[in-house]
Amino acid sequence: MEWKEFPREEPEYGKPVLTVIEHWNTKGRVPVVLRYVDEDDCCWRVVDGGKYESELSYDWNVVLWTSIPEF
């Protein structure tokens, strides 16, 4: 698994990727599956299985990402 730094390298739009997000204040990091999107009001959506995927809060920044293998 090769981790890539964001925004130096951007994933393909619409495909789910495994990311590491960092809180802007506490600097705590957590892994989460996100989808990179090209929308006016957000760049990332949480892949949560719902009909409408939630926007990633502006309190979090994506710092690393890697592709998820397709089966």
N, C-alpha and C positions, 0 to 999 in steps of 0.2 A: 504494500500500500504506500503510495507516494503522496505526501501532503504538499499542497500548493498554497502559497501565500496570497491572500486577497487584500488589496485589489490588484496586486502585480499581475496575477493570472486570474481570469474570470472563467467560470464554468459556462457551459452551453445553456442558453435560455430554456426554461421549461423542464429540464431533467432534474430529478432529485439527486442531491449530493449530501454526503456526510460532512458536517461542518463542526468547527470549534468556535463558539461565540464567547465574547468577553464582555463583561459588564463595564460600562464606561467609568463608574465610580469605584467599585470594590475591586475591580480587575479579576474577579472570579471567572473561571472558565468552565463551560459545560459543552458536551457534544450534543448535537441535534441534527435531524434530517430536515433540510430546507430545499426549496425550489427557487432558483434564481429567475426573477421575472423582470420584464421591461414595462413598468407601469409608471404613471405620473406621480403617484404618492408613495410608492415603496419599491424596494429592490428584491426583497426576500419574503417568501411565504413559508409558513410552517407546514410540513407534510404531516397532517394529522388524521387523514382518512375521511374528513368531512367533505360535504359538498362544496363549501366555501372555505378555503384554507386561510388561516389567520395570518395577518401581517406580523412580521418580526418587529417587536417594540424598538423604538429609537434608543432605548437604554442599552441595547446590545449591539456589538459590532462583530461581524464575521472576520476572523483573523486567519483561519486555515480551512481548507476544504479538500476533499478527495472524491473521486468518482465512486459510485456504487455499481458493482458488477451486475450486468443483466443476465438473467437465467433463461 
